[in-house]
Amino acid sequence: MLKIEKITVKTRELIYSDVSYQFECGKMYGIAAVNGSGKTTLFRTMMGLIPLQSGRITVDGQDIEKKRSRIFYYESFEWLDGNLNGRDYLTFVQSMWHSEVSAQKVIDYWEMNDFIDVPIRKYSLGMKQRLIIAMYFVSGAKYLIMDEITNALDEANRQKLFQSLKTMRDKGRMILLSSHYKEEIQEICDVMLTMRDWSKYENY
């Protein structure tokens, strides 16, 4: 279980105050929210990229700092280094997350062989997004936090992703998705969450 307990987050202004929620394994959660609503701030906070003013985040009963390798989050293709190639990233993720997932099988599944060894600066947006998705798969992480993961995907790859996520959920993973469009993710999610007044989560 990934648990946030009475967290308060402040950057230039108060973002969250006294927010709590429990994310259970074997479930897929969706957050539909517009830009500026605080969803990315929440994800960054969960990964320790933004400090808490108060509260606690735990993974399987322990502070998240001790269990960070059980979570995978990669915010955007803007984080990618154009001088590296896709295989460099997959090898790095496999090593850092101590994963036994076959990178080559993931490359094959996402049809990346034609560009996996090409510098990322030459990738299209769709190629970059497939690489990020492949990183999630290769990580083998128990908890997957995906911020607008369908960006730049065509319909075929979008459906392929959703089917794969259902399979991962059924095997006990916790998956947290965000999107600007509730209709895009509502059908595949077990629980939909919404942000109201910058501080409150409610089940639909």
BAGUKE-658025 format. One record per residue (C-alpha): y, x, z; residue in three letters. Coordinates in steps of 0.02 Angstrom, whole numbers, padded with zeros to 5 digits, always signed. Example, Ala and Ser with C-alpha at 12.3 -4.5 7.8 and 13.67 -1.06 7.14 Angstrom:
<rs>
-00225+00615+00390ALA -00053+00684+00357SER 
</rs>
This chain:
<rs>
+00000+00000+00000MET +00177+00057-00040LEU +00293-00012+00092LYS +00482-00012+00108ILE +00541-00052+00283GLU +00720-00105+00322LYS +00797+00019+00201ILE +00983+00037+00179THR +01049+00133+00029VAL +01229+00181-00003LYS +01304+00283-00145THR +01488+00251-00179ARG +01461+00077-00108GLU +01325-00015-00014LEU +01178-00048-00132ILE +01044-00116-00014TYR +01049-00166+00167SER +00896-00193+00277ASP +00776-00226+00132VAL +00588-00237+00163SER +00440-00268+00047TYR +00256-00224+00031GLN +00180-00177-00137PHE -00009-00197-00134GLU -00139-00107-00237CYS -00226-00209-00370GLY -00067-00303-00412LYS +00066-00292-00546MET +00245-00327-00495TYR +00392-00364-00608GLY +00579-00349-00579ILE +00692-00432-00707ALA +00872-00378-00684ALA +01027-00334-00783VAL +01106-00160-00788ASN +01198-00120-00628GLY +01091-00233-00518SER +01016-00086-00423GLY +00837-00082-00488LYS +00846+00099-00547THR +00930+00147-00383THR +00784+00068-00293LEU +00659+00168-00395PHE +00754+00330-00368ARG +00760+00295-00182THR +00574+00263-00176MET +00547+00434-00255MET +00667+00525-00139GLY +00798+00557-00272LEU +00927+00458-00173ILE +00930+00475+00018PRO +00905+00328+00135LEU +01043+00284+00256GLN +00911+00204+00365SER +00736+00134+00355GLY +00570+00204+00298ARG +00460+00210+00144ILE +00273+00237+00167THR +00123+00259+00053VAL -00047+00215+00124ASP +00026+00219+00299GLY +00110+00390+00288GLN +00288+00443+00247ASP +00313+00451+00060ILE +00358+00637+00067GLU +00178+00674+00114LYS +00101+00564-00022LYS +00220+00584-00168ARG +00079+00642-00283SER +00004+00468-00270ARG +00156+00397-00361ILE +00216+00426-00538PHE +00392+00385-00598TYR +00482+00452-00750TYR +00647+00365-00777GLU +00695+00394-00957SER +00668+00498-01113PHE +00841+00569-01076GLU +00752+00677-00946TRP +00646+00761-01081LEU +00685+00940-01135ASP +00699+00943-01325GLY +00639+01123-01335ASN +00469+01080-01259LEU +00332+00980-01342ASN +00231+00832-01283GLY +00079+00935-01239ARG +00186+01042-01124ASP +00232+00887-01025TYR +00056+00817-01017LEU -00013+00985-00959THR +00122+00996-00825PHE +00088+00820-00761VAL -00099+00848-00760GLN -00075+01006-00656SER +00055+00942-00534MET -00035+00778-00500TRP -00205+00864-00490HIS -00270+00739-00617SER -00443+00737-00695GLU -00387+00619-00834VAL -00418+00693-01006SER -00250+00726-01090ALA -00333+00732-01260GLN -00408+00559-01238LYS -00236+00492-01194VAL -00160+00579-01345ILE -00293+00501-01456ASP -00270+00329-01380TYR -00082+00330-01410TRP -00102+00408-01584GLU +00004+00559-01543MET -00094+00698-01628ASN +00028+00711-01773ASP +00175+00755-01661PHE +00110+00809-01491ILE +00140+00996-01528ASP +00309+00970-01613VAL +00470+01004-01514PRO +00530+00843-01432ILE +00702+00860-01513ARG +00617+00806-01674LYS +00538+00649-01598TYR +00596+00473-01636SER +00637+00360-01489LEU +00468+00275-01507GLY +00378+00443-01501MET +00472+00491-01344LYS +00427+00328-01261GLN +00244+00347-01305ARG +00250+00521-01227LEU +00320+00450-01066ILE +00184+00317-01063ILE +00054+00452-01093ALA +00123+00547-00943MET +00091+00396-00833TYR -00088+00384-00896PHE -00122+00571-00877VAL -00052+00575-00700SER -00196+00471-00633GLY -00075+00412-00498ALA -00121+00264-00388LYS +00056+00192-00391TYR +00150+00178-00556LEU +00336+00137-00558ILE +00397+00098-00735MET +00581+00069-00773ASP +00602-00024-00939GLU +00443+00056-01004ILE +00439-00049-01164THR +00601+00026-01232ASN +00585+00078-01415ALA +00405+00017-01430LEU +00351-00087-01579ASP +00255-00247-01546GLU +00084-00170-01575ALA +00113-00031-01448ASN +00193-00152-01327ARG +00038-00262-01326GLN -00072-00107-01314LYS +00026-00052-01160LEU +00015-00221-01075PHE -00173-00230-01101GLN -00194-00054-01032SER -00089-00096-00880LEU -00196-00249-00844LYS -00351-00139-00848THR -00271-00012-00730MET -00219-00149-00611ARG -00395-00220-00611ASP -00458-00048-00559LYS -00346-00049-00405GLY -00181+00026-00462ARG -00013-00041-00404MET +00105-00061-00551ILE +00290-00099-00535LEU +00381-00143-00696LEU +00563-00178-00733SER +00642-00261-00883SER +00805-00343-00933HIS +00702-00490-00994TYR +00598-00593-00874LYS +00500-00670-01018GLU +00439-00500-01074GLU +00344-00457-00915ILE +00319-00621-00823GLN +00156-00664-00910GLU +00067-00504-00860ILE +00136-00486-00683CYS +00053-00556-00528ASP +00219-00563-00435VAL +00395-00574-00503MET +00539-00514-00395LEU +00724-00544-00415THR +00877-00459-00343MET +01011-00568-00269ARG +01171-00514-00183ASP +01115-00332-00208TRP +01004-00339-00055SER +00872-00474-00059LYS +00701-00485-00142TYR +00621-00654-00168GLU +00459-00710-00248ASN +00483-00831-00392TYR 
</rs>
